[in-house]
Amino acid sequence: MEALVAVTDDTYGEERARRLRLLLRELAERILASERSGQLLADAPELMRLLGEARSELFAWEVRSTYDTPEIAESRRIVDEAAAPPEFLPPDPEDDEPWRNSSSRSPD
């Protein structure tokens, strides 16, 4: 059986999805062929290598949704910054003019 081709494209479009499905089907067929020939355990080293390739591709596919492009990361930063309280506010928003507070005056 020919070697499985890893999906190395950095895009996550329909073409990559099609190739990942093909990779998984080829892996399944290779396992079944080893089982039919009575070589399943004897083929363990090769199957482990193929499983590793498939695992890497599945992991990349799974985490694609958490990847932020630079544009998305910048948008997220802007939203987070806008939602955060301003840094210039005094500790007590009720006391925005502490010099007018009578308790801060020195005794006459």
C-alpha positions, 0 to 999 in steps of 0.5 A: 500500500502506498504511504499516506500523504499528510495534510500539510496545507496551512489553510482550512478550506474544503480541500484540506477537509477532503484530504483529511477525510482521505487520510483517515480512510486510508489509515482505516483501510491499512488497519483492516488490510493488516488484520485480514492478512493476519499481520495486525500486530506485526505491522504495529511499528508502521501503524504507529507511524501512520497513527502519529501522522493522522493524530497530528493532522487531526490535532491541527484540524481541531485547534483551527477554530481557536486560531486567531488571525492577526486581524481577529487578534487585533479586533479582540484586543480592541474590544477587550480594551474598550470593555475594561475600566479606564485606567485614569479613574480615581480609586473612588468614583464618587470622590472625583474631586478629593480636594473638596472633601472637608475631611482632607482639609487641615485644621484652622 
